[in-house]
């Protein structure tokens, strides 16, 4: 930890007065390593690396590491000098990186991020002390996918979907036909219902581990409303996983499903006539899904903090994020996105952005990791009628609180 703090102090000395990337020069002999998941995201970063090298004369190498694993890998590899200089992660992993000291605060671009990015993106990379960690790349949340051949205009409310289902006798569970499907026991999707009436997992914008609202009256009522959808969905949560849901939707056996922008390309390849929209209301309430921000961050162990910060700044510039959308179709979280016609006029962008503005950024503190299993069990027990919503949520909250207390 002393080594990390010393390097951070060096970073402050070198760059604290620098706000924009053009004011900083890479170290002599600098070379960088970046970790990113395999796929179009890596293809884009390789493009950025080539452009960065052209402009600054710094070579950038890339290694394939799943973005959900980059922080844990950095905690292992950073101290022995084999870690990356820059890593990509979902913003909810920032808390782990900050707490363990492996992520360096932004000493350039802080003001640019405040000015140029959407509030959700700014909040996602801003720690409770106001310090910015990370450079936003893309914003995502889940929405309603619908089969246009069945529902040409989408769905305004779940009540309307139920009425359509009954009128058309669409749901036939023996034939694996369902009006609506989602990954029931995945808390990531359960948040949409839990948060629809004031329930929340972690208070103070996801930063106060001592304020848990996952079993308050709003959370209980939201889960009760969720159960009313079971009549047009699967009977057993174990029957639903991502691949099976995607397969049935592409076959036209699912009328609507909860999914995110990562599913768009897979559905398009099936030639299904589909659309996406903001989540419909349930019992007159707007659902409240999680949103996430894919983020670049600089390792505290980097030997080239100026070059690494400069690369992250360069990659998160408007020009590079526009190129990122071209390659990945993931939405850049820029405040001026509606002015970027090549992005805003894409038929899939507007619904995702609209939903992202009415969502809850996934908490990024390290304690968030304690919530997944207990709440997934609660959702499973409630759906299978093994427990009442209040009972199941009380149990989940108690487990989380006991685990938090055990870490003090």
Secondary structure, DSSP 8 states (H G I E B T S, - for coil): -HHHHHHHHHHHHHHTT--SGGG----TT-EEEEEE-SSHHHHHHHHHHHHHHHHH--EEEEEE--TTTHHHHHHHHGGGT-S-SEEEEEGGGHHHHHHHT-EE--SSSHHHHHHHB-HHHHHHTB-TTS-B-SEEEEEEEEEEEEETTT-TT--SBHHHHHHHHHHHT--BGGGTBEEEE--TT-HHHHHHHHTTTT-BSSHHHHTBTT--BTTSHHHHHHHHHHHTTGGGS-S-GGG--HHHHHHHHHTT-EEEEEEEGGGHHHHHTTT--EEEES--BBTTB----EEEEEEEEEETT-S-HHHHHHHHHHHTSHHHHHHHHHHH--B--BTTGGG-HHHHTSTTHHHHHHHHTTSEE---SGGGGGHHHHHHHHHHHHHTTSS-HHHHHHHHHHHHHHHHHHT-
